[in-house]
Amino acid sequence: MKFRRFYPLSVVALAGTCASLFWVSTILPSFVSVNEAGKFESSPILQHVVTNEARLKEDSLEVSLWNLKNASSQTLSTNSYQRKSRNEYPTLRELDEGNSKSMRGESKSSTNKPSRYVTKSLAELGYVSGRLNPDFLFFNRVPKCGSEMLVLLLQWLQGQNGFKHVRLGGGKVRRLKRLQQEEIVDEVVKQEKEGVPLSFDRHVYWLNFSSFDHSTPVWINLIRDPVEKAASRFYYAKELSKKKMSHNTVTETFEECVKSGVDENCAFETGKMYDLTIPYFCGHEKWCMALNDQWALEEAKSNVDRFYPVVGVLEEINATLTILERKLPRFFLGVREMYFTELLEPHHNKNRKRPREINDSLRIHLKSSLKLEYEFYDFIRSRLLHQLRI
């Protein structure tokens, strides 16, 4: 009887014990793990790890975006150069900048360095690339335009105005390769060590000094009516041929030469390469020499506007000297008085044996052949006379 009353209690106790064991072994650990996990997730340690991981992902994303952007910019830069209009600025500087960007992406241990003629950098000279240096004058003379007269005046003025004039050699070659251009810059740099204002002259096409990390000079020039220039050049070549005992052109007049169409000094064909006036303001690209090339004309005009404060005209010599003295007194102060008292007229290097007149029909024919040369001449003459009025 007593056993029967004890038996239900034993069953209840056993069930309670089993339930307690199940709670302790199964439910409680799960609860503890979840609770501890919540505490761990909110702990500073986990937050630090998660933050660092997020930062690493962001950094990785930024690096990927930067690489993509850099690659895109380089591609766009290359494409824009390939698509570059011929009416824009000459590309030498852009090529140099492109080389510099590609080198910055290489390893420091890389041995692939571009070959370069050694020229003192702008930092060594105290100048800033691309900036105008008012103490540096360059007269890239156009042949048979009275340039020797202007050089003579510069030589006379250098003493009273306190500058030095330097005549650069090698003027028989006017269109230069890249290395030859840099050699001229190097020669100029050597002269600049004297620390006084300098002027230079040479028969040479316009040079982009900025592409060689050098300050930009003050450019000047002097041009002439294209037909008069062609006639002067023909008779000058004729005199030289006499001295060399060559009889190819000794008996010909300029009119006969034009009619024959065999001499490059008096036969002009659109698209062919000539050493006329426009190349001296356009540059050293081959198309600068192409006769009646519209791009060459626009490039020459652009360079005049940017780099030439004065381009004189031989037929307007009084206006030319006035503007030179007004705009560039450092070099040309007193030039008008010296011209009228010492030279009186541009007679230096004049060929007195050439006929003075060119018949009208021949002049009309040549004006048609030299169409863009005349457009450039008219542009320079109008610019000069406008400078005189203001």
C-alpha positions as CSV (number, residue, x, y, z in Angstrom):
1,M,0.0,0.0,0.0
2,K,2.8,2.3,0.9
3,F,4.6,1.2,-2.2
4,R,1.7,2.1,-4.3
5,R,1.6,5.7,-2.9
6,F,5.4,6.1,-3.4
7,Y,5.3,4.9,-7.0
8,P,3.6,8.0,-8.5
9,L,5.9,10.3,-6.6
10,S,8.9,8.4,-8.0
11,V,7.6,8.7,-11.5
12,V,7.1,12.5,-11.1
13,A,10.6,12.9,-9.6
14,L,12.1,10.9,-12.4
15,A,10.3,12.9,-15.0
16,G,11.4,16.1,-13.4
17,T,15.0,14.9,-13.3
18,C,14.9,14.0,-17.0
19,A,13.4,17.4,-17.9
20,S,16.1,19.1,-15.9
21,L,18.8,17.1,-17.6
22,F,17.3,17.9,-21.0
23,W,17.2,21.7,-20.2
24,V,20.8,21.7,-19.0
25,S,22.2,19.7,-21.9
26,T,20.2,21.1,-24.8
27,I,18.1,24.2,-24.2
28,L,20.5,26.1,-21.9
29,P,23.6,25.8,-24.1
30,S,21.7,27.1,-27.1
31,F,20.4,30.0,-25.1
32,V,23.8,30.8,-23.8
33,S,25.4,30.6,-27.2
34,V,22.8,33.0,-28.7
35,N,23.2,35.4,-25.8
36,E,26.9,35.3,-25.9
37,A,26.9,35.7,-29.7
38,G,24.8,38.9,-29.2
39,K,27.2,40.2,-26.7
40,F,30.2,39.4,-29.0
41,E,28.6,41.1,-32.0
42,S,28.1,44.2,-29.9
43,S,31.7,44.1,-28.5
44,P,34.4,46.6,-29.6
45,I,36.6,43.8,-30.9
46,L,34.1,42.6,-33.5
47,Q,33.1,46.1,-34.5
48,H,36.8,46.8,-35.1
49,V,37.2,43.7,-37.2
50,V,34.0,44.5,-39.2
51,T,35.0,48.1,-39.7
52,N,38.5,47.1,-40.9
53,E,36.9,44.6,-43.3
54,A,34.6,47.2,-44.6
55,R,37.4,49.7,-45.1
56,L,39.4,47.0,-46.9
57,K,36.5,46.5,-49.2
58,E,36.1,50.2,-49.8
59,D,39.8,50.7,-50.4
60,S,39.7,47.8,-52.8
61,L,36.8,49.4,-54.6
62,E,38.5,52.8,-54.7
63,V,41.7,51.2,-56.1
64,S,39.6,49.4,-58.8
65,L,37.8,52.6,-59.6
66,W,41.0,54.6,-59.7
67,N,42.6,52.0,-62.1
68,L,39.6,52.1,-64.3
69,K,39.5,55.9,-64.3
70,N,43.2,56.1,-65.0
71,A,43.0,53.5,-67.8
72,S,40.0,55.4,-69.3
73,S,41.8,58.8,-69.1
74,Q,44.8,57.4,-70.8
75,T,42.6,55.8,-73.5
76,L,40.7,59.1,-73.9
77,S,44.0,61.0,-74.0
78,T,45.3,58.7,-76.7
79,N,42.1,58.9,-78.7
80,S,41.8,62.7,-78.4
81,Y,45.4,63.0,-79.7
82,Q,44.6,60.7,-82.6
83,R,41.4,62.7,-83.3
84,K,43.2,66.0,-82.8
85,S,42.1,68.6,-85.2
86,R,44.8,70.2,-87.3
87,N,43.5,73.6,-86.1
88,E,44.7,73.0,-82.5
89,Y,48.0,73.6,-80.8
90,P,51.1,71.6,-82.2
91,T,51.4,68.2,-80.5
92,L,55.0,68.1,-79.4
93,R,54.1,69.2,-75.8
94,E,51.3,66.7,-75.6
95,L,53.7,63.9,-76.7
96,D,56.1,64.9,-73.9
97,E,53.4,65.0,-71.3
98,G,52.1,61.6,-72.4
99,N,55.6,60.1,-72.0
100,S,55.8,61.6,-68.5
101,K,52.5,60.1,-67.5
102,S,53.4,56.6,-68.7
103,M,56.8,56.8,-66.9
104,R,55.0,57.7,-63.6
105,G,53.1,54.4,-63.8
106,E,56.3,52.4,-64.1
107,S,58.3,50.9,-61.3
108,K,61.2,53.0,-60.0
109,S,63.5,50.1,-60.7
110,S,62.5,50.2,-64.4
111,T,65.4,50.8,-66.8
112,N,63.3,51.7,-69.8
113,K,64.0,55.4,-70.0
114,P,63.3,57.5,-73.2
115,S,66.4,58.8,-75.0
116,R,66.9,62.5,-74.7
117,Y,69.5,65.0,-75.8
118,V,71.0,66.6,-72.7
119,T,69.7,70.1,-72.3
120,K,69.7,72.0,-69.0
121,S,66.3,72.0,-67.4
122,L,64.2,75.0,-66.6
123,A,64.7,74.5,-62.9
124,E,68.4,74.8,-63.4
125,L,67.9,78.1,-65.2
126,G,65.3,79.5,-62.8
127,Y,62.6,79.8,-65.5
128,V,59.1,78.2,-65.7
129,S,58.2,76.1,-68.6
130,G,55.9,77.8,-71.1
131,R,56.3,81.2,-69.5
132,L,57.4,84.2,-71.6
133,N,60.9,85.4,-70.9
134,P,61.0,89.2,-71.8
135,D,64.8,89.2,-71.8
136,F,65.0,86.6,-74.6
137,L,64.3,87.8,-78.2
138,F,64.3,85.4,-81.2
139,F,64.2,86.7,-84.8
140,N,63.7,83.6,-87.0
141,R,64.4,85.5,-90.2
142,V,62.4,84.9,-93.4
143,P,64.9,85.0,-96.4
144,K,64.8,87.9,-98.9
145,C,62.5,90.1,-96.7
146,G,65.0,92.7,-95.5
147,S,66.0,90.7,-92.5
148,E,69.7,91.6,-92.8
149,M,68.8,95.3,-92.4
150,L,66.9,94.5,-89.1
151,V,69.8,92.4,-87.8
152,L,72.2,95.2,-88.6
153,L,70.0,97.6,-86.5
154,L,69.9,95.0,-83.6
155,Q,73.7,94.9,-83.7
156,W,74.0,98.6,-83.5
157,L,71.4,98.9,-80.8
158,Q,72.8,96.3,-78.4
159,G,75.4,98.6,-77.0
160,Q,73.1,101.6,-76.2
161,N,70.2,99.4,-75.0
162,G,72.3,97.0,-72.9
163,F,71.7,93.6,-74.5
164,K,73.7,91.2,-76.5
165,H,72.9,90.0,-80.0
166,V,73.9,86.5,-81.1
167,R,73.9,85.2,-84.6
168,L,73.2,81.5,-84.7
169,G,74.8,79.4,-87.4
170,G,73.3,76.7,-89.6
171,G,70.7,78.8,-91.3
172,K,70.8,76.8,-94.5
173,V,68.7,74.1,-92.9
174,R,65.4,75.6,-91.8
175,R,63.1,72.6,-91.2
176,L,64.7,70.6,-88.4
177,K,64.2,67.2,-86.8
178,R,63.5,67.0,-83.1
179,L,67.1,66.5,-82.1
180,Q,68.2,69.5,-84.2
181,Q,65.6,71.7,-82.6
182,E,66.9,70.7,-79.2
183,E,70.4,71.5,-80.2
184,I,69.4,75.1,-80.9
185,V,67.7,75.3,-77.5
186,D,70.9,74.0,-75.9
187,E,73.0,76.6,-77.8
188,V,70.6,79.3,-76.5
189,V,70.8,78.0,-73.0
190,K,74.6,78.2,-73.0
191,Q,74.4,81.9,-74.0
192,E,71.9,82.7,-71.3
193,K,74.4,82.1,-68.6
194,E,75.8,85.6,-69.1
195,G,72.7,87.0,-67.3
196,V,72.0,89.9,-69.7
197,P,69.1,90.3,-72.1
198,L,69.8,88.4,-75.3
199,S,68.6,88.5,-78.9
200,F,69.2,85.8,-81.5
201,D,68.7,85.5,-85.2
202,R,68.7,82.6,-87.6
203,H,66.8,81.4,-90.7
204,V,64.7,78.7,-89.0
205,Y,61.1,77.7,-88.7
206,W,59.2,78.5,-85.5
207,L,60.4,76.4,-82.5
208,N,58.2,75.3,-79.6
209,F,60.7,76.1,-76.7
210,S,58.2,74.9,-74.1
211,S,58.4,71.3,-75.3
212,F,62.1,71.4,-74.2
213,D,61.3,72.7,-70.7
214,H,62.5,76.1,-71.6
215,S,60.9,79.5,-71.3
216,T,59.3,81.0,-74.4
217,P,61.1,83.7,-76.2
218,V,59.7,87.0,-77.5
219,W,59.4,86.2,-81.2
220,I,59.7,88.8,-84.0
221,N,59.9,88.6,-87.8
222,L,59.7,90.6,-91.0
223,I,57.8,89.5,-94.1
224,R,57.4,90.9,-97.6
225,D,54.9,90.9,-100.6
226,P,55.1,87.2,-101.8
227,V,55.6,88.1,-105.5
228,E,58.4,90.6,-104.7
229,K,60.0,88.0,-102.4
230,A,59.9,85.3,-105.1
231,A,61.5,87.7,-107.6
232,S,64.2,88.7,-105.2
233,R,64.9,85.1,-104.4
234,F,65.2,84.2,-108.0
235,Y,67.7,87.0,-108.8
236,Y,69.7,86.2,-105.7
237,A,70.0,82.6,-106.8
238,K,70.9,83.8,-110.3
239,E,73.8,85.8,-108.9
240,L,75.0,82.8,-106.8
241,S,74.9,80.6,-109.9
242,K,77.1,83.1,-111.7
243,K,79.7,82.9,-109.0
244,K,79.6,79.1,-109.1
245,M,80.1,79.2,-113.0
246,S,76.7,77.6,-113.5
247,H,74.8,78.8,-116.6
248,N,71.4,77.2,-116.0
249,T,69.6,80.4,-115.1
250,V,72.2,83.1,-115.9
251,T,70.3,84.5,-119.0
252,E,66.8,84.0,-117.8
253,T,64.6,86.8,-116.3
254,F,62.1,86.1,-113.6
255,E,59.2,86.3,-116.1
256,E,60.9,83.7,-118.4
257,C,61.5,81.5,-115.4
258,V,57.8,81.6,-114.4
259,K,56.7,80.8,-118.0
260,S,59.1,77.9,-118.2
261,G,57.8,76.4,-115.0
262,V,60.9,74.3,-114.3
263,D,62.6,76.3,-111.5
264,E,61.2,75.9,-108.0
265,N,62.1,79.5,-107.2
266,C,59.4,80.7,-109.7
267,A,57.1,77.8,-110.4
268,F,54.5,77.2,-107.7
269,E,52.1,74.2,-107.5
270,T,49.5,73.7,-104.8
271,G,50.4,70.9,-102.4
272,K,54.1,70.8,-103.2
273,M,56.7,71.7,-100.5
274,Y,58.3,75.1,-100.7
275,D,60.4,77.2,-98.3
276,L,58.1,80.2,-98.4
277,T,56.8,82.5,-95.6
278,I,54.1,80.4,-93.9
279,P,56.5,77.6,-92.7
280,Y,58.5,80.2,-90.6
281,F,55.4,80.7,-88.5
282,C,53.9,77.3,-88.7
283,G,56.7,75.0,-87.5
284,H,58.6,71.9,-88.5
285,E,55.8,69.5,-89.6
286,K,56.0,68.6,-93.2
287,W,52.6,69.9,-94.1
288,C,53.7,73.4,-92.9
289,M,55.7,73.6,-96.2
290,A,52.8,72.5,-98.4
291,L,51.7,75.3,-100.7
292,N,48.2,76.6,-100.1
293,D,47.6,74.3,-97.1
294,Q,44.7,75.7,-95.1
295,W,45.8,74.1,-91.9
296,A,49.3,75.5,-92.2
297,L,47.9,78.9,-92.7
298,E,45.7,78.7,-89.6
299,E,48.5,77.3,-87.5
300,A,50.8,80.2,-88.6
301,K,48.2,82.8,-87.7
302,S,47.6,81.1,-84.3
303,N,51.3,81.2,-83.6
304,V,51.6,84.8,-84.6
305,D,48.8,85.8,-82.2
306,R,50.3,83.8,-79.3
307,F,54.0,84.3,-79.7
308,Y,54.8,87.3,-82.0
309,P,54.1,90.7,-80.5
310,V,55.5,92.2,-83.7
311,V,55.7,90.9,-87.2
312,G,56.9,93.7,-89.5
313,V,56.2,94.2,-93.2
314,L,59.0,95.5,-95.5
315,E,56.6,97.6,-97.5
316,E,55.5,99.2,-94.3
317,I,59.0,99.7,-92.8
318,N,58.1,103.0,-91.0
319,A,55.1,101.3,-89.2
320,T,57.3,98.3,-88.5
321,L,60.0,100.3,-86.7
322,T,57.4,102.3,-84.8
323,I,55.7,99.3,-83.4
324,L,59.0,97.6,-82.6
325,E,60.1,100.6,-80.6
326,R,56.7,100.9,-78.9
327,K,56.2,97.3,-77.9
328,L,59.8,96.1,-77.4
329,P,61.8,99.1,-76.1
330,R,64.2,96.9,-74.2
331,F,65.7,96.0,-77.6
332,F,64.5,98.6,-80.1
333,L,64.5,101.9,-78.2
334,G,65.9,104.4,-80.6
335,V,65.6,102.2,-83.7
336,R,63.7,104.8,-85.8
337,E,66.3,107.5,-85.3
338,M,69.1,105.0,-86.0
339,Y,67.4,103.8,-89.2
340,F,66.8,107.3,-90.6
341,T,70.2,108.6,-89.6
342,E,72.3,105.6,-90.4
343,L,70.5,103.5,-93.0
344,L,68.0,106.0,-94.6
345,E,66.4,103.1,-96.5
346,P,66.6,99.3,-96.5
347,H,69.5,99.0,-98.9
348,H,71.6,96.5,-97.1
349,N,72.0,93.2,-99.1
350,K,70.1,94.8,-102.0
351,N,70.6,93.3,-105.5
352,R,70.7,96.4,-107.6
353,K,70.8,94.3,-110.9
354,R,67.2,92.9,-110.6
355,P,64.5,94.6,-112.7
356,R,62.4,96.8,-110.5
357,E,59.0,96.1,-112.1
358,I,56.9,93.0,-112.6
359,N,54.2,93.2,-115.2
360,D,50.6,93.1,-114.1
361,S,49.6,89.8,-115.9
362,L,52.5,88.0,-114.3
363,R,51.7,89.4,-110.9
364,I,48.0,88.3,-111.2
365,H,49.1,84.8,-112.2
366,L,51.5,84.5,-109.3
367,K,48.9,85.9,-106.8
368,S,46.6,83.0,-107.9
369,S,49.3,80.5,-107.4
370,L,50.3,81.9,-104.0
371,K,46.8,82.4,-102.8
372,L,47.3,81.5,-99.1
373,E,50.7,83.2,-98.9
374,Y,48.9,86.4,-99.9
375,E,46.2,85.7,-97.3
376,F,48.8,85.4,-94.6
377,Y,50.6,88.6,-95.9
378,D,47.3,90.6,-95.8
379,F,46.7,89.2,-92.3
380,I,50.1,90.4,-91.0
381,R,49.8,93.8,-92.7
382,S,46.3,94.5,-91.3
383,R,47.6,93.4,-87.9
384,L,50.5,95.8,-88.1
385,L,48.5,98.8,-89.2
386,H,45.9,98.1,-86.5
387,Q,48.7,98.1,-83.9
388,L,49.8,101.5,-85.3
389,R,46.4,103.0,-84.8
390,I,45.8,101.9,-81.2
